[in-house]
Amino acid sequence: MRVVVIERDPLARGGITAILRHEEGIKSIVEVSAYHDLRREPSLSETSVCIMGVDRVTDETVTLVSQLRHHLTGSERPIPVIVLTPDWSPLDIMLIKADACPIRRDHIGPMQLVWLIRVISMGYRPLYKALVQGLTDRFAPVSGEIRQILTKREYEVLTLIARGKVNGEIATELGVAISTVKTHVTEILRKLGARTRAQAVMAAGLSG
């Protein structure tokens, strides 16, 4: 997997590179300070994911995402772009339509960033991530993606959580130990990048 990092802040750029450098499956990392610097790089046709940091989301950001997709592939094959932003913007929906994934910098840590890169490089577009992080009035979750990310039993547990069930009730209904339920809940939160059960339910678009 090849990852391209476009970040003006050298400290942030170095931090992202340091996080990814020792991750299994990431073969190469191309880091530049601005989009135009990519012109100096050799062919980037094997790029899997692009990470772009911005000070704020503008119409130019949306245009850049489209240009990046073409520049990195030489075709219309969509390349996912993670856009690290300081805050949410009305233009976020345009970024998602351009095959980008806008994420607030203060809402994503090292492990979550790696998780997101792996998920979108496999073709999934975790729109529910935006749901968890403040865009519930703009986006609908993609239930098919949730079912592919979670195991059948994890999805069953999440559905019961959405119905207001506590660990003991879930264990009784599924015929398993409470410790097993706790393990499933931990995995659900990890896979969905959620901190709480409520966030996980919101991410999956489930309700009681």
N, C-alpha and C positions, 0 to 999 in steps of 0.2 A: 504494500500500500504506500502510495506517495502522497504526502500532505504538503500543501503550499500555505505558508503563513505570511500574511500581509499586515504589518503592524508598524505604525510610525514610531511609537514609543519603544526605544531599544530595550528598556527594562522589561516591559510587558512581552515584547517579542522574544527576548531571551528566556523568560519564564515559561512561555508556551513551548518553546523548543526543548527546554530542559525536561519538561513533563513528558514530552513525546519521544525523546531520544532513546529511552530504554524500554519502550513499549513493544511487546512482541507483535510482529506482523507489520509494523511500520518500517518500511525498508529505507525510505529517504525522506528528508525534510528540506524544502526549499524556503528560505526566509528572506523577505525583502521589506523595505520600509514603505514602498508605495507601488501602486499598480503599474506605473510606467517602467519600473525597474524590472518587471518580468520580461520585457523585450530583450534584455541582455542574457536571459537564461536560454539554455538549449531547449529542445522539444520537451513539452510538458504533457504530452498526449496521454501518459499513463497516470495522470493525477486522479486520486480517488476523492479527496476532500480538500476544500480551500477554507482557511480561517482568515477572516478579515476584521480588523479592529477599526472602529470609527468613533469620532468624537460626538457625532449626532447623525441621525438618519435623515437624508435629504433625497430629492429627486435624483441627484447625481449618484447617490449610493445605489439606488435601484438600477440605474443605467450601467454602473460599474459591474454589478452582479451579472447582468446580461452579457457584457463584454468579456467578463472573466470566463464565463461558460464557453464562449466561442474561442477565446484565446487559448484556454487550457486544453481544448479537445480538437479544435480545428473543424468542428462540426456542430450539429445541434444536439448531440448527445448531452443530456443535462448532467452537470457536475454540481453536487450540493455545496453550498457555501454557508458556513457558519458566520454570522455577523455579530460580533461582540459590540454591544451598545451600552451607553451610560444610562439610558432610560427607554421606556416604551414610547413608540411614536405611531401616529395614525398611518404612517407609510409602511408599517410592519407587514400589513396584509399584502402590499405590493411586493415586498421582499419574498414572502412565502410563495406568491404566484410566480416569482422569478426563480423558484427552486432554491431559495435561501432559507436559513433557519435563524431568525433574530433571537439573541439571548442577552439578557442584561449581564454585564460583567460581574456584578455583585451577587448574581443568582447561580453562578456555576463555579464549582471547585475543580481541582485537578482530576479527580476520579470521574466526576460527571462529564467533564470535557472529553475524556478518553471514551467513556460510554457513548456519548453522542456521536463522536467520530465513527466508532465502529457500527453503530446502528444505521446511520445515514449512508455509510459506505456500502451497506448491504442492500440499499434501495428503499429502506423505510424512511418515512418522513414524519417524525414525531411531533405532529401539530399539537398533541395533547400537552407537550412540554410547555408551550406558550400558555395553554389553558391554566396549568398549575401556577404559572408565574405572572398572572395578572391580565390575561386577555380573554376572560370568560365571556365577555359581551361581544366578541368578534369572531371566534372560531369554534367549529364543531369538532369533536374528537373523531378519530378514525378507528372504529371498534375492531376492524380486521387486523390492524397493526398490533393492537393490544393483545389479541388472541394469539398472534404469532410470537410475541415477546414473552408472554407468560405461559407457563405450563397449564394443562387443563385443570389440575388441582388448585393451582395458584389463582386461576380465574374464578373458580368456585368459591374460594376463600374470600376473594375481593368482592364478589357478588353478595356474600353473606354480610360482609362488613358494611356494604352499602345499605343493607336492610337493618342496620343498627345492632347486629349481633356482636357480643363480646367473645373473647377467646374460648371461654368455657362452653358457651352455647354453640359455637362453631365446631368445637371438638366433638361435642355430643351428636350434632347433626351429621357430621362426616364420619363418625366412628373412629376418631384418631385421638392421640394424646394431645394435651394442651401444649406441650413442648413442641410437637410437630406443627401445630398451628402457628406458634410463635416463629418458628423457622420459616414457614411460608410467608408470613407477614413481613419478616425481615427481607426476604428475597423480592417480594412485591415492591416494597419501598425502594430497594436498590435498583431494580430494573426500570422503574418508572421515574427515578430521580426525585422521588417525593420524600418529604421529611415527616409527614404525618399520615394517618389513615385517611383523613379528610382530603388531603391533597391527592392521594392515590385514587380515591373514588372520583374526584373531580377530573383527574387526568384521564380516567377511563370513560368518563361521561356516563357513569352509572348513578342511579338514584333509587331510593327506597320505594 
